[in-house]
């Protein structure tokens, strides 16, 4: 027996799929894969011109951690409660009624969480919360979505054990919804709030319905993007096979497509997925079968494989500060060296007055390049060096042979 998906849930199915949904686990590059590199393409960005952007610092937060733990505990309690209710039911008819009731309640919980996510986008775009506030909210959404996803799976398993009832389309919808409220950057933000990883800095771009998150962690650059206008799961599909999805991805990604090793799958609820792997990293794109556009994009890049262009340098008291970048919202590297010998130097790096950290043994520190002009300051001993770089100029240089952000519908 199928049960109609609530209109509220159908209307909210407009977000992206996370790294957790990828087959085979984390998408780190595999040896021997072909190599298009970052400079061969651009990426998915918010649709409108009125986009708020900035960076925020996320560190361990006891209150956020307790809230996430409480959500997980409640989810596990609900699963146990369902087991007890079904076990005590006196007939299959009563068990079917319990499953229907639990399904409706779970649908409502998924809708509420999606509304919370949307409210966070709008609040950030309106200036009501800052980058850290948005990051904390999306990390909480991620953690709650993980719990709800487990509940959906558990309830689906119970349906299979109750006579006279079948899994309806609402289960596929809920599964996709809970997955699409997770993400690789959000997962790292949640880890930072729990103290499981070091504090991290997140770059944000958002309007009131689209969002981009990017961060640098260890030797990797992670980015996730979502476009609401490219998602319409209720419409008639125009893509009907994985072969057609391959052709569409090849059309949308003309530079990356021929160089990467691709795999394709049907995610469900109106979505095809393509995953391209190459030496420098992995890109995953999600096609809406109705709009035939990419509404979700995930990029993971090894920093030592990223091609960069010079954004400027400055020398003071024998120390040279150099900055090389890709495009606004992409990875950039700050280098500190001896001006005469090119030997790496250790120094403290700040971005617009906010400390980022110290250069490593190679005299480097990676960051996400902001869109607006940014002053990078490095302190080495008693010497302070300042350099202002323009993210827009970086994008112009990228378009001459490296990368150029794309705001058109579809992706790279």
C-alpha positions in Angstrom: 0.0 0.0 0.0 1.4 3.4 -1.0 0.8 6.6 1.1 0.9 10.0 -0.5 3.9 12.2 0.4 2.7 15.4 2.2 2.7 18.4 -0.1 4.9 20.3 2.4 7.6 17.6 2.0 7.3 17.5 -1.8 7.7 21.3 -1.9 10.9 21.1 0.2 12.7 18.6 -2.0 15.2 21.0 -3.3 18.6 20.3 -1.8 21.8 18.4 -2.5 23.2 15.0 -1.8 26.1 14.5 0.5 29.4 12.7 0.4 27.9 10.1 2.7 25.8 8.9 -0.2 28.7 8.2 -2.5 29.5 4.5 -3.1 32.7 3.2 -1.7 33.2 5.7 1.1 35.4 8.8 1.1 36.2 10.2 -2.3 39.9 10.6 -2.0 41.8 10.4 -5.3 43.0 7.0 -6.5 46.5 6.4 -7.9 46.6 6.2 -11.7 43.4 8.2 -12.4 43.5 10.7 -15.2 44.0 14.4 -14.4 41.9 17.3 -15.5 42.9 19.4 -12.4 40.9 22.3 -11.0 42.0 24.8 -13.5 40.2 23.0 -16.3 36.8 24.0 -15.1 34.6 26.1 -12.8 31.9 25.2 -10.3 28.3 25.6 -9.2 27.4 28.8 -7.5 24.3 30.6 -6.1 21.9 31.7 -8.8 21.4 35.3 -8.0 23.6 38.4 -7.9 22.5 39.3 -4.4 24.8 36.8 -2.6 26.2 37.2 0.9 29.7 35.7 1.5 32.3 35.6 4.2 34.3 33.3 6.5 33.7 32.1 10.0 35.7 30.2 12.6 34.2 27.1 14.1 35.6 25.5 17.3 34.4 23.1 20.0 31.0 24.2 21.4 29.6 22.3 24.4 26.0 23.6 24.0 25.9 22.6 20.3 27.4 19.2 21.2 24.8 18.6 23.9 22.0 19.5 21.6 23.3 17.0 18.9 23.7 14.3 21.5 20.2 14.9 22.8 18.9 14.5 19.2 20.7 11.3 18.8 19.4 9.9 22.1 15.8 10.9 21.2 16.1 9.1 17.8 17.4 6.0 19.4 14.6 6.1 22.0 12.0 6.5 19.2 13.4 3.4 17.5 13.1 1.4 20.7 9.6 2.7 21.4 8.5 1.6 17.9 10.0 -1.9 18.6 8.0 -2.1 21.8 4.8 -0.9 20.2 4.9 -3.4 17.4 5.8 -6.2 19.8 2.8 -5.5 22.0 0.4 -5.0 19.1 -2.3 -7.7 19.1 -2.9 -8.0 15.4 -1.5 -7.2 12.0 -4.2 -4.5 11.6 -2.9 -2.8 14.7 0.7 -3.1 13.6 -0.2 -1.6 10.2 -1.9 1.3 12.0 1.2 1.9 14.1 3.5 1.9 11.0 1.2 4.4 9.3 1.2 6.7 12.4 5.0 6.5 12.7 5.5 7.2 9.0 3.4 10.4 9.2 5.3 11.6 12.3 8.6 10.9 10.7 7.5 12.8 7.6 6.6 15.8 9.7 10.0 15.6 11.5 11.8 15.7 8.1 9.8 18.7 7.0 10.6 20.6 10.2 14.3 19.9 9.8 14.2 21.1 6.2 12.5 24.3 7.3 15.1 24.8 9.9 17.8 24.6 7.2 16.0 27.0 4.9 15.5 29.4 7.8 19.3 29.4 8.4 20.0 30.3 4.7 17.5 33.2 4.9 18.8 34.4 8.3 22.4 34.5 7.0 21.4 36.3 3.8 19.4 38.8 5.7 22.4 39.5 8.1 20.6 38.1 11.1 23.3 35.6 11.8 27.0 35.5 10.8 29.1 32.8 9.2 29.7 31.0 12.4 26.0 31.1 13.3 25.1 29.6 9.9 27.9 26.9 10.3 26.6 25.9 13.7 23.0 25.7 12.4 24.0 23.6 9.4 26.2 21.3 11.5 23.2 20.8 13.8 21.0 20.1 10.8 23.6 17.6 9.5 23.6 15.7 12.9 19.8 15.6 13.1 19.6 14.4 9.5 21.9 11.5 10.3 19.6 10.5 13.1 16.5 10.9 11.0 18.1 8.8 8.2 18.7 6.0 10.7 15.0 6.3 11.8 13.8 6.1 8.2 15.9 3.0 7.6 14.6 1.4 10.8 11.0 2.1 10.0 11.4 0.9 6.4 12.8 -2.4 7.8 9.8 -2.7 10.1 7.4 -2.2 7.1 8.9 -5.3 5.5 8.1 -7.4 8.6 4.4 -6.3 8.9 1.9 -8.3 6.8 -0.4 -6.5 4.4 1.6 -3.3 4.0 4.2 -2.2 1.5 6.9 0.5 1.4 5.5 3.6 -0.3 7.2 6.4 -2.3 7.3 8.4 0.9 10.1 6.2 2.2 12.3 7.0 -0.9 11.5 10.7 -0.5 12.4 10.7 3.2 15.6 8.8 2.5 16.7 11.3 -0.1 15.6 14.3 2.1 17.6 13.2 5.1 20.7 12.5 2.9 20.4 15.9 1.3 20.6 17.7 4.6 24.0 16.1 5.2 27.3 17.0 3.5 31.1 16.7 3.7 31.8 20.2 4.9 28.9 20.1 7.4 30.2 16.8 8.7 33.6 18.5 9.4 31.9 21.5 11.0 30.0 19.1 13.3 33.3 17.3 14.1 34.9 20.7 15.0 32.0 21.6 17.3 32.3 18.2 19.1 36.0 18.6 19.4 36.7 15.5 17.3 38.8 17.5 14.9 40.7 20.8 15.2 38.8 24.1 14.9 38.2 24.9 11.3 37.4 28.0 9.2 34.5 27.8 6.7 33.9 29.9 3.7 30.2 30.7 3.0 28.3 32.0 0.0 24.5 32.1 0.2 21.4 33.8 -1.0 18.0 33.0 0.5 17.7 29.6 -1.1 21.2 28.5 -2.3 24.4 27.8 -0.4 28.1 27.1 -0.9 30.4 25.9 1.9 34.1 25.4 1.5 37.0 24.6 3.9 40.6 23.5 3.9 41.5 20.6 6.2 44.9 18.9 6.3 45.9 18.4 2.7 42.5 18.7 1.1 40.1 21.4 -0.1 36.4 20.5 0.3 33.5 22.3 -1.3 29.7 21.6 -1.5 27.2 23.6 -3.4 23.4 23.5 -3.8 21.1 25.3 -6.3 17.4 25.4 -5.6 16.3 26.5 -9.1 17.8 23.4 -10.6 15.6 21.0 -8.5 12.0 20.0 -9.3 11.3 16.4 -8.2 7.5 16.7 -8.8 7.9 17.5 -12.5 7.9 15.1 -15.4 11.4 13.7 -16.0 13.2 14.4 -19.2 16.1 12.1 -18.4 15.2 8.4 -18.5 18.4 6.4 -18.3 21.9 6.5 -16.9 23.2 6.8 -20.5 21.3 10.0 -20.9 22.7 11.3 -17.6 26.2 10.6 -18.9 25.5 12.6 -22.1 24.2 15.5 -20.0 27.1 15.6 -17.7 29.5 15.5 -20.6 27.7 18.5 -22.0 27.7 20.4 -18.8 31.3 19.6 -17.9 33.2 19.7 -21.2 36.7 20.2 -19.7 36.5 17.8 -16.7 34.4 15.1 -18.3 36.9 13.6 -20.8 39.8 13.5 -18.3 38.1 11.9 -15.4 37.0 8.3 -14.7 33.2 8.4 -14.2 30.6 6.2 -12.6 26.8 6.7 -12.6 23.9 5.7 -10.5 20.3 6.4 -9.9 19.9 7.9 -6.4 16.1 7.9 -6.4 13.4 10.5 -6.2 14.2 12.2 -9.5 18.0 12.2 -9.3 20.9 10.7 -11.2 24.5 11.0 -9.8 27.8 11.1 -11.6 31.1 10.8 -9.8 34.3 11.7 -11.6 37.7 10.7 -10.2 41.1 12.0 -11.3 44.6 12.4 -9.8 44.0 15.8 -8.1 40.6 14.9 -6.6 37.0 13.9 -7.1 33.9 15.7 -8.3 30.3 14.5 -7.7 27.4 16.0 -9.5 23.7 15.4 -9.0 21.3 15.8 -12.0 17.6 16.5 -11.5 15.8 14.3 -14.1 13.2 16.9 -14.7 15.2 20.1 -15.1 18.2 18.1 -16.5 20.4 20.5 -14.4 23.0 19.9 -11.7 21.5 20.9 -8.4 24.2 19.5 -6.2 28.0 19.5 -6.6 30.7 18.2 -4.3 34.4 18.8 -4.9 37.3 17.3 -3.1 40.9 18.3 -4.1 44.4 17.4 -3.0 46.1 20.8 -2.4 49.4 19.6 -3.8 47.7 19.0 -7.1 46.0 22.4 -7.4 47.2 24.8 -10.1 47.4 28.4 -8.9 48.1 31.8 -10.3 50.1 34.6 -8.6 48.0 37.2 -6.8 50.9 39.3 -5.6 53.9 39.4 -3.3 55.6 41.8 -0.8 59.1 41.8 0.7 60.1 43.3 4.0 63.3 43.0 6.0 64.5 40.0 3.9 61.2 38.1 4.1 59.0 37.6 1.1 55.2 37.1 1.4 53.6 35.6 -1.7 50.0 34.6 -2.4 48.8 32.3 -5.1 45.2 31.4 -5.7 42.6 29.8 -8.0 39.3 31.8 -7.9 37.1 33.4 -5.3 35.8 30.7 -3.0 38.7 28.4 -4.1 41.9 27.4 -2.4 44.8 29.9 -2.1 48.2 29.4 -0.6 50.2 31.9 1.5 54.0 31.4 1.2 56.7 32.9 3.4 60.3 32.6 2.3 63.7 34.2 2.7 63.9 36.8 -0.1 67.5 35.9 -1.0 67.6 32.1 -0.5 64.0 31.1 -1.0 64.2 29.0 2.2 60.8 28.6 3.9 60.1 30.7 7.0 57.8 30.3 9.9 55.3 33.1 10.5 51.8 33.8 11.9 49.2 34.4 9.2 46.1 36.6 9.7 43.3 37.4 7.3 41.7 40.8 7.8 43.0 40.9 11.3 41.8 37.4 12.2 44.6 34.9 13.0 44.5 31.8 10.7 47.6 29.9 11.9 51.3 29.5 11.2 53.1 28.5 8.0 54.2 24.9 7.9 57.7 23.4 7.3 57.5 24.5 3.7 56.6 28.0 4.6 53.0 27.6 3.4 49.5 28.0 4.8 46.4 27.2 2.7 43.1 29.0 3.0 39.8 29.6 1.1 40.1 32.8 -1.0 37.4 35.4 -0.2 35.5 37.2 -3.0 36.2 40.7 -1.6 39.6 42.4 -1.5 41.4 40.9 1.5 44.5 42.0 3.5 46.8 39.1 4.4 49.2 39.8 7.2 52.2 37.7 8.2 54.3 38.3 11.3 57.8 36.7 11.3 59.9 37.7 14.3 59.6 41.5 14.7 58.7 41.9 11.0 55.1 42.4 9.8 54.3 42.1 6.1 50.9 43.0 4.6 49.5 42.2 1.2 46.0 43.0 -0.2 44.7 40.5 -2.7 41.5 40.8 -4.8 39.4 37.7 -5.2 37.7 39.2 -8.3 41.0 39.7 -10.0 41.9 36.1 -9.2 38.7 35.0 -11.0 39.7 37.1 -14.0 43.1 35.5 -14.2 41.5 32.1 -13.7 39.2 32.7 -16.7 42.3 33.3 -18.9 43.3 29.6 -18.5 42.6 28.3 -15.1 39.2 28.4 -13.4 36.2 30.7 -13.6 33.2 30.4 -11.2 29.9 29.8 -13.1 26.6 31.2 -12.0 24.6 29.7 -15.0 22.3 26.9 -14.2 24.0 23.5 -14.6 27.5 23.5 -13.1 31.0 23.5 -14.5 
